Amino acid sequence: MHILHIVQIYHPAPSGAARYFIEIGERLVRDGHRVTVLAANAFDLEHFWMEGKRSIAERTSVHAGVQIRRFPVQRLPGPPLLYPVLRRAMLETSRLPGTLPLLRRMALLTPRLPTLWRYLETAPELRDVDLVHTTNITLDFAIVPTQDWARRRAIPHIVTPFVHLGEPHNPQIVQYYTMPHQIEILKQSAAVLTMTDLERAYLLHKGVANELLHTVGAGVTPESTLGGDATRFRHEQRITGPIVLTMDTAAFDKGTVHVVEALRRLWARGVEVTWVQCGSLMDHFEKFYATLSDQEQARTRLLGFVPRATLHDALAAATVYAMPSRTDSFGIAYLEAWCYGLPVIGANAGGVPDVITHGANGLLVPFGDVEALAAAIMRLLQDEALRQAMGAVGKDTVRHSMTWDVQYTRVRRVIEGVVAQRHNILVRGSVSPPAADAGRWGAQARPYAEATFRRAVLVLTAPTPPQS
């Protein structure tokens, strides 16, 4: 099979979505398939709406057998605020009836990937694509044109949306992932791959057909994650006491600000603990960090983006892992922490409650509750037996059900089912348009069935494979 992945941010950029597609793509290649990744040239997420952020200059490359092609991001002229203002305008527009076509057009205003769109339409190397897999439903500027392209060619399109559910009963976050045009993208897909059953249940509630939804989760490879050197890290960073570690983009929604505020309260009580952060820094967090006193900053190690080897050293040296985020559909970093036997602290938000079992392999706190977070950190710092017990449960959880091999098996099963269904429709299409298969595809059925019928006629009458 030739499988096309459309991923907004990809290797070597640090992104959970990128890691998910790297692991799937590499395994597909090892299984004998051809994988092509089309990605933006962004390294930092903020590059999509802000000048001066990191991008990747290399346009084409190969990583572990996966063909990668990158396309430059274009933005409308204006300040960085233009993007969130546009998304807010889309949200307000979505409350009005009959605005679905308008929302799809607004999604393509900024940022844009016009050279990717042209490449899709003209590249001969994409004529044999068997399946398209897109992701990150909130970055819909890459999905809308891709889905249109795939539909016109009767190529099945599946989506891993990574819906961020936010806090329970608070639509502030999730409303930007479930606007009508975004839900319609999912309804029109051949399959929707969710990270957790919480995400699946939410999309089912929003009207996505049950038969389209598949919970696949994420994972980690313990063998390639282990091996960090705690002594080396502590020596290099000049740390002797307990360490609270955070590994992700430093941002308010990730709970990074709240981790620092919780530790400030502990420092004020005389608690000796150092905070280590590994991951990209959002502008607003850098401004917040600049307000800390010199004494407070001396108790932190703001490392930013670091190589994987340094991440593993930090994990080996850490005492507690804390990432109380409301914008994680899963949270791969929790699994990496469990590989090292660390207890973890997450927020009771997003898909995290389906990953962390409160009181067993970690602790959950309300998002933004600094006092509860400080108490959770203090509880784990004071109780070594509890830390070890939670870390052991977490390690066992990873070993049995949260490895990339387990996750890939689930994804591969979905891919094979979708492609097999397409093949069956093509074969039966030689007699008549496959109306009987329409129910299998939900809202996508009619255009998909008619297009596959036309494609089947071409297959049967052309001396060479049809070129769309």
Secondary structure, DSSP 8 states (H G I E B T S, - for coil): -EEEEEESS-TTS--HHHHHHHHHHHHHHHTT-EEEEEEESBSSGGGGT-TTS-B----EEEETTEEEEEE--B--SS-TTHHHHHHHHHHHHTTSTT-HHHHHHHTTTSSB-HHHHHHHHH-GGGTT--EEEEE-TTSTTTHHHHHHHHHHTT--EEEE------STT-TTTGGGT--HHHHHHHHTSSEEEESSHHHHHHHHHTT--GGGEEE----B-HHHH----HHHHHHHHT--S-EEEEES-B-TTTTHHHHHHHHHHHHHTT---EEEEES-B-HHHHHHHTTS-HHHHTTEEEEES--HHHHHHHHHH-SEEEE--SS-SS-HHHHHHHHTT--EEEESSTTGGGT--BTTTEEEE-TT-HHHHHHHHHHHHH-HHHHHHHHHHHHHHHHHH-BHHHHHHHHHHHHHHHHHHHHHHHHHTTTS--GGGGGGGGGGHHHHHHHHHHHHHHHHH-SS----
